[in-house]
Amino acid sequence: MARRQTELTEEQWKRIEPLLPQYPMTRAGGRRRSDNRSVLEGVLWVLCTGARWKDLPDDLPSPSTCWRRLQEWDEQGIWDGIWRTFLAELDEQSRLGWEEVFADATFIPAKTGARTSAR
């Protein structure tokens, strides 16, 4: 069977790796955590294919590992940090057209009811 193509290039990984938390080994022992790159590959595979978590290829960590780490990184603000870092880098390179930026509030829930003056 052919090896699945990875989502991340080496250059991309070198830029993302320092932004992810490192997990030291504990003295208590236990099972070793899956490495961040393979977990990120699993998350990206699901997001890019639209497949179910349980359909992850066998060469990636388990679906529950990828899902838990996705949630953990979200709760720690890791995704926001990655986004801000890359956005700042693009801004430094003058690759963003801020004059074309607009606010899209489709993901913000509307408050029920409006003020009388707004009606």
Kinemage of the C-alpha trace (Angstrom):
@kinemage 1
@onewidth
@group {chain A} dominant
@subgroup {mainchain}
@vectorlist {calphas} color= white
{ca met a 1} P 0.000 0.000 0.000
{ca ala a 2} L 1.346 3.474 -0.893
{ca arg a 3} L 2.299 5.773 1.936
{ca arg a 4} L -0.148 8.577 2.600
{ca gln a 5} L 1.195 11.976 1.568
{ca thr a 6} L 1.860 14.240 4.538
{ca glu a 7} L 0.042 17.523 4.816
{ca leu a 8} L 2.961 19.516 6.241
{ca thr a 9} L 6.207 20.279 4.483
{ca glu a 10} L 9.437 20.401 6.489
{ca glu a 11} L 9.488 24.193 6.197
{ca gln a 12} L 5.937 24.486 7.517
{ca trp a 13} L 6.687 22.115 10.393
{ca lys a 14} L 9.815 24.055 11.380
{ca arg a 15} L 7.681 27.187 11.713
{ca ile a 16} L 4.829 25.518 13.619
{ca glu a 17} L 6.804 23.243 15.955
{ca pro a 18} L 8.023 25.997 18.337
{ca leu a 19} L 4.432 27.211 18.743
{ca leu a 20} L 3.194 23.865 20.078
{ca pro a 21} L 3.658 22.865 23.718
{ca gln a 22} L 6.341 20.337 24.599
{ca tyr a 23} L 5.412 17.488 26.905
{ca pro a 24} L 8.254 16.260 29.106
{ca met a 25} L 8.439 12.650 30.206
{ca thr a 26} L 7.164 12.114 33.721
{ca arg a 27} L 8.914 10.078 36.362
{ca ala a 28} L 5.703 8.122 36.872
{ca gly a 29} L 6.250 6.437 33.538
{ca gly a 30} L 3.237 5.406 31.573
{ca arg a 31} L 2.597 5.444 27.885
{ca arg a 32} L 4.586 7.892 25.774
{ca arg a 33} L 2.505 10.664 24.207
{ca ser a 34} L 2.158 10.731 20.435
{ca asp a 35} L 4.419 13.346 18.909
{ca asn a 36} L 2.922 16.706 18.005
{ca arg a 37} L 3.669 16.435 14.296
{ca ser a 38} L 1.815 13.175 13.753
{ca val a 39} L -1.136 14.436 15.801
{ca leu a 40} L -1.224 17.673 13.810
{ca glu a 41} L -1.072 15.601 10.610
{ca gly a 42} L -4.103 13.667 11.856
{ca val a 43} L -6.040 16.833 12.643
{ca leu a 44} L -5.184 18.317 9.241
{ca trp a 45} L -6.144 15.077 7.496
{ca val a 46} L -9.623 15.175 9.021
{ca leu a 47} L -10.052 18.890 8.288
{ca cys a 48} L -8.832 18.591 4.695
{ca thr a 49} L -10.750 15.449 3.776
{ca gly a 50} L -13.930 16.069 5.749
{ca ala a 51} L -13.770 12.439 6.867
{ca arg a 52} L -14.849 11.138 10.247
{ca trp a 53} L -12.300 10.891 13.043
{ca lys a 54} L -12.653 7.120 13.117
{ca asp a 55} L -11.555 6.977 9.468
{ca leu a 56} L -8.040 8.291 10.170
{ca pro a 57} L -5.373 6.280 8.313
{ca asp a 58} L -3.580 3.652 10.393
{ca asp a 59} L -0.207 5.432 10.137
{ca leu a 60} L -1.561 8.349 12.183
{ca pro a 61} L -2.273 8.412 15.939
{ca ser a 62} L -5.636 7.157 17.138
{ca pro a 63} L -8.709 9.282 16.452
{ca ser a 64} L -9.250 9.858 20.176
{ca thr a 65} L -5.641 11.066 20.590
{ca cys a 66} L -5.976 13.540 17.718
{ca trp a 67} L -9.364 14.749 18.960
{ca arg a 68} L -8.176 15.203 22.563
{ca arg a 69} L -5.052 17.085 21.500
{ca leu a 70} L -7.146 19.299 19.193
{ca gln a 71} L -9.366 20.183 22.149
{ca glu a 72} L -6.390 20.635 24.477
{ca trp a 73} L -4.649 23.003 22.062
{ca asp a 74} L -7.891 24.921 21.579
{ca glu a 75} L -8.388 25.360 25.330
{ca gln a 76} L -4.767 26.517 25.713
{ca gly a 77} L -5.149 29.081 22.912
{ca ile a 78} L -2.527 27.358 20.758
{ca trp a 79} L -4.527 27.739 17.528
{ca asp a 80} L -5.033 31.441 18.184
{ca gly a 81} L -1.299 31.812 18.813
{ca ile a 82} L -0.425 30.053 15.561
{ca trp a 83} L -2.887 32.193 13.643
{ca arg a 84} L -1.570 35.434 15.185
{ca thr a 85} L 2.056 34.446 14.550
{ca phe a 86} L 1.483 33.700 10.885
{ca leu a 87} L -0.689 36.777 10.467
{ca ala a 88} L 2.061 38.970 11.973
{ca glu a 89} L 4.639 37.341 9.686
{ca leu a 90} L 2.522 38.043 6.611
{ca asp a 91} L 1.997 41.614 7.783
{ca glu a 92} L 5.771 42.130 8.203
{ca gln a 93} L 6.228 40.925 4.630
{ca ser a 94} L 3.516 43.371 3.456
{ca arg a 95} L 1.550 40.444 2.075
{ca leu a 96} L -1.734 41.494 3.684
{ca gly a 97} L -4.038 44.034 2.113
{ca trp a 98} L -5.512 45.620 5.227
{ca glu a 99} L -7.554 48.018 3.094
{ca glu a 100} L -9.501 44.966 1.921
{ca val a 101} L -10.222 43.582 5.383
{ca phe a 102} L -13.828 43.308 6.459
{ca ala a 103} L -15.592 41.985 9.513
{ca asp a 104} L -17.740 38.913 9.029
{ca ala a 105} L -20.069 38.381 11.947
{ca thr a 106} L -21.840 35.283 10.641
{ca phe a 107} L -20.275 33.234 13.439
{ca ile a 108} L -21.319 35.608 16.238
{ca pro a 109} L -24.702 34.806 17.758
{ca ala a 110} L -27.223 37.627 17.603
{ca lys a 111} L -28.768 38.866 20.811
{ca thr a 112} L -32.483 38.224 21.001
{ca gly a 113} L -34.470 41.354 20.492
{ca ala a 114} L -33.252 44.778 19.509
{ca arg a 115} L -33.393 48.132 21.196
{ca thr a 116} L -36.449 50.167 20.488
{ca ser a 117} L -34.313 52.779 18.747
{ca ala a 118} L -32.817 50.113 16.443
{ca arg a 119} L -36.174 48.884 15.171
